Amino acid sequence: MNKTFFTIDSAGDLPQGIIEHCADIQVIPLYIILGDKSFRDGITVFAEDIIDYVEKTNALPKTSAATVGDYFSVFSRLTDEGFDVVHISLSSKISSSFQNALITSQDFDNVYVVDSLCLSSAMALLLLKGCEMRDLGFSAEETAKELERARSSVVTTFIIDKLDYLHKGGRCSALSVLGANALGIKPCIGMHEGSLHVQKKYRGRLLQCQLTYIDDILTYYGDKIDYSTAILGYTPGLSPENEKFLKNRIKENHSFKEILVAQPGCTITSHCGPNTLAVFFMINA
């Protein structure tokens, strides 16, 4: 049986050190378009560049899926090296990445594409589960099938500071932005079966809203939580002091074996803006 190699779209926002820790993982970058120039997420452009671009131009970047050619280049090299490949894709409901990867996989007998039906570091949780299965001796095909079952157990939510980026992207009206910003409303966005929806609205100062969001989401799932791993993710804007404070808040009230930290890349930042915060975890089936 060939060894399994994992690939994941750059929108998977892997926590710090995960590639070194798990081995045999490659990130496939999506594209970020700034004006008339195209960049590769996490390689030639970074989240901080997105914030700078929007502040200077008042225009929102565009995002584009990795191409069939991109996937073919990676899949062919890895299979030529003797690996079976499991690719974890950004939700098919919000990106064509899955479709492009799936089309490419049809040229190979040992490449398996998993539609994560989630985004950001929620995808990384599936990757971690896949690595555990690989280390236990499961084949790539068995692992991919299990990840397709496990994806419904991933909790994907995040709280947004301001609606400006959503407005620039055509996802809410100017009136909604003015009202929400004036009232200090911070929407919590949730993901269900691969699609996004407003789950709750918080009001007040950002840090307090972030704390309440963390308490609410973890309390809501309570005993259902799989306490193996949580990932705290945030776009540019959160200070190191507040990162430590929020991480400790999770530690104090919930007994996760590990709490990883991830800084979402250009894809999430382009749509949500600075000061977006998320806590990702899995629940028991």
N, C-alpha and C positions, 0 to 999 in steps of 0.2 A: 504493500500500500504506500502510495506517495505521501510525502509530508504536505500538510496544508499551509498555504500562504494566504494571508488576509490582505485585501485591499479595501479602501474606504474612501468615499468622496470627501473632499476637504471641508465640506459643510458639517462633517462629523465632529469637528472641534475636539480633538483628542486632548486629554489632560496632560499636564507636564510629565515627561518621563515615561509615558506609556509605551512608546515604540521601543525604547531601550529595555524596558522591563519585560515585555511580552515577546519581542523578536518576531521576525518574518511578517512584518506589516509594512505596507506602502500606502501613502496618501496620494490620491489622484486629484489634482487641483481643478476646481471649477474656474470659470473666467469672470473677471470683473472689468467692466467697461467704464472708463472715466473719460467723458467727452468722446473723442474719436480714437482713443487708444485702448487697447486690450491688454490686460495683465492676468497673471496666473496667481490665484488665491494662495497666500502663504509663501509664495516664492518670489514674485516680483512686486507684490503689493500686500500691505498689512492693514489691520483694522484701524490703526491710528491714521493711516493715509486716507481712509474713507472719511473720517471725521474732519480732517483738514480740508479735503476736497469739497465737502458739503458746506463748510463754513466759508470757504473762499468763493464758491460759485453759486451757492444756493440751489444747486442741482443735485439730484440723487443719482448715484451710480446705477448701472444696470448689471445684472448677473446673467451668466449663460452657462449651460451644462457643459461638462466635458464631452468631447466629440467621440463618435465611433472610432475614429482614428486614434484618439488618445487611449481609449480602452484597449484597442487591438494591440497597440505598441507594448503596453504593460502586460496584458494577458499572454501574448505570444512569447515574450521574453521569459516570463515566469514558468510557463509550461515547458518551454525548451530547456529550462534548467531543472526540470523534473518535478515541479510542484503541481499539486492540485490547488485551485484558487477558489476562495469564497469572497465575493465582493459584496460589501454592505453599502446600499445606495440611499441617498436622500429620498424622502417620501415621493412616490410617484404622483401624489395629488398636488404637489407644489413645484415639481421640476421634471424635466424630460431626461434627467440623468439616468434614472432607472431604465427607461426605454432604450436609451443609447447603449447602456451596458448589457442589457438583455439581448439586443440585436447582435452585439459583438460576440456574446457568449455562444451563440449558435454555431460559430465557426470552430468551437472546441468541444471535446467530449468531457473535459474535466474542469470546467469553469462554471460556478454556481452563483447566480446573482440573487441577492436577498433584498426585497423592497422593505426597508426598515419601517415605513409608515410613520416615521418621526424625523426629527432634525437635531442638529447640534449635538451636544454630548450625550443625548439619549441614544444616538447611534453608537457612541463609544461604549455604552453599557452592553449593547449587543455584541460588540467586538470583544469585550472582556469575557463575556459568556462563551463566545466562540473559541477564544484562546484556552479557556478552561477545558472545554470539550476536546480540543485538539490534544492537549496535554494528557487527557485521560484515554486517548487512543481512538477516538471517534474519527470516522472518515470525513472528508470534505462534504460529501453528499449528505451524510447523516447530520453533520453540523448545520448545514444550510437549512435542512428541514426543521430542525429544532429551533433555529433562530426565527423562522417564520411563525412557529407556534408561540415563541417567547415574546415577540414584538408587542403583543397586546398587553403584556405585563409591564411595559415601560411607561412610566408617568412622565409626560412632557408638558411642563408649564413654565411660564416666565412672566415677570412683571416689567413693564415699560415705564420709563420716566416721563417722557413726553410723546405726543402723537405726531410731531413734526415730520418724522421720516415716513410714517404710515401715510400721512397726507400727501407728501411729495410723491409717494409711490401710487397714489390714486386709491388708497384703501380706506380713507375716511374724508369727510368734508372739511372745508376751512372753518365752518361754524363749529363743528365738533372739536376741532383743535383749540379754537379760542376758548370755548366753554370749559374744556377739560383742563387746559393750562391755567386758566383763571381760577378754577376751583381746586387746583392741585390734585386732580384725579389721575391715578396711576392704574391703567388697566392690566389685569392679569389675563394673559392669553393661554388657552389650553389647546391641546391637540387630541382629536378623537378620530380614530380610523384614518389617520393620515391628513386630515383637514384641520385648519385653525379656526378658533372661535373665541369670542370674549367670554371668559369664565366668571370673572368678578371684577369689581372696580374698588380701588382703595383711594382714600383721600387723606392728604396731609403731607408732612415732610417726607422726603424720599427715604431716608434711613428707617424711619418708623414704619413706613409702608412696606419696606423690604422685610423688616423683622416680622411684621404681622403676616405677610405672605408666607414666609418660611414656617411660622407656627401653624397657620391655617392648613397649608397643604399637607404637612406631616401629621398633624392631628387628625385631619379628615381620613387619611388612610390607616392610621393607627396600627392595629395588630396585623393588618394585611401586608405591611411593609416587609420586603426582603432586606434585612439589615446587613447584607454583605458589603455593599458599596453605595455611597452617594457621591454625586458630583456637583460642586458649586461652580456655576459658570457666570461670567460677567463680561460685558463689553467695556471698552475704555471709559474711565471716569471714576471707578471705585478705588478709593485710596487703600494702601496696604493695611492701614489701621482698621478700616471698616471691613476689609476682607477677613482679617483675623477675628474681628468682633462677630461677624456673621457666621463664620465657620465654628467659632466657639459656642455660639447659640445652638447650632445643630448638635454639637458634641454634648452639651450640657443636658439636653432634653431627649436625645435619641441615641441608641447604642449601636450605631453603625460600626462595622469592623474597620472601615477606612472611609475617609472623606477626601476625595481628590478635588483639585482645583483646575479649572479650564478657562482659558480666555478665548471666547468665540472669535473666529476669523472674519474675513470680509463679507461673506455671504449673509450671516446673521446681522452683522453691524450695518450693512447696507439697508436692511429692511427695518431694523428696530432702533438704531441709533445708540448713542452713548448711555451709560448707566442702566442698561438692561441687565436684569439679574434672573438666574434660574437655579432651581434645585432639581436635579434629575435622580431618579431611583427606580427600582423595580418593586412590584408587589408579587406576592405568592399567588399562584393560580388557584 
